[in-house]
Amino acid sequence: MVTQPGGLTTLWRPTGPEELELVRRSGWRRWPPRLPEQPIFYPVLNEEYAVRIARDWNVPHSGVGYVTRFRVDGDFAARYPVRQAGGRDILELWVPAEELAEFNDHIVGLIEVVHEFRRTGTGP
């Protein structure tokens, strides 16, 4: 995991419209609690991987996919394991759902949308 000067770690999260609306309602400061079938909150460590998920999974699933970027206190983020979810550059930070509120408390600044992908065409 890379921590920038100032002790901040930049993370990305691909998301769909429902989750993004809940982030917006928080004032762009918090991720919503996980659903019972979601035991892990997993932001990713590189923008390219987040783009692939938003474009290739969120768009077919819900018609739109977003990539968000946010920063977390690096010392705090270091307590969570980095998991390789496939290839060498497919890295995720695994935060247990029950620790998400504390994780949110360590977000520095706002969660921002950096990419948006939409379904194109009107075919079936």
N, C-alpha and C positions, 0 to 999 in steps of 0.2 A: 504494500500500500504506500502511496506517495503522499507525503505531507508537505505542503507548501510553506514558504516563509510565513511566519506569524502563527505557525502551529495548526493550520487548517487543512483538512482533507476534503478534496472535491469529489463528489459522488454524483452519479446520474441515475435516474429511475425512469424506465419506460412505463407509461401508464395509459389507461383508457379514460373516456370522458367522465365516468361515474367517480372514479377515484380523484381525478383532477378537480371536479366540482367540490369535493369535500376538502381538498387542499385549499381551494379558493376561499371557501367559507371560513377556514382557519386564519385568514389573512395572509396566506402563502407562507405560513410558519410551521405547520405540523402535518405529519402523515396520519391518516385516519387509522383507528384500530383495525387489526386484522379480523377477518371473518373466521368462524370456527375451523373451516377447512384450510386456513392459511396460517400454519404455525410459525412461519418465518417471514420476516420483512427482508427483502434482498435488493438493496440498491447495487448498482454495478460500478466497477472501477474504471471503465473507459467509455467514452462517448460513442464510439463505433458500434460496440456491442449493444448499447441502449438503442441506437438507431435501428439496428437489425430487428430487435424485438418489437419496437413500436411499429415499424413498417411491415414486418412479415407476420406478426402475430396479432397485435392490437387492431390493425386496420381490417384484416379479414374477419376478426371476431366482433368488432363494434363499429366499423366504418371509419374510425379515426384513431390515430395513435399519436401520443405526445412523448417527447423526451424532455425531462426536467433535469435541472442541475441545482445542486445545493452544496453547502459547505458545513462541515461538522468539526468540532474540536478534535484535532488529530490524536491527542493523548487518549481521549475517550473512545474514539473510533477504533483505536488499536486493540481494544479489549475483545473485539469480535473477530472470529476467524474469517479469513479470506478463503473462499471455496472456488475451485476450478470447475466450471460447469460444462466443460467440453474442451475446446482448443486452448492453446497456450494463453491467448489473450481474452478468454471468456471467463472473467473473474467477477465474483459476487461477494459482497459482505453479508454475512448471515447474522441477523439480529432476531433473537427469539421474540415472538409476538408479545409476550408478557413484559418485555423490556422496551417496547416501542415508545411509551410515554417518556421514559427517561432519555432515550435516544433523541426524541424530539426536543427535549430541553437543552440538548447540546448542539442543535442546529444554529449556525451563526448567519444572520441575515435572512434573506427570503429565498423560498423555493421559486425558481424561475423556469418558464417554458422556453426551451432553446430550439426545438424542432416540432413541427406538426405535419402529419401525413394523413391524407384522406383518400378514400376509395375513389377511383376515377371511373368514368363511364356509367351507363345506365342499364347495362345488360343484366341478365338474371344472375 
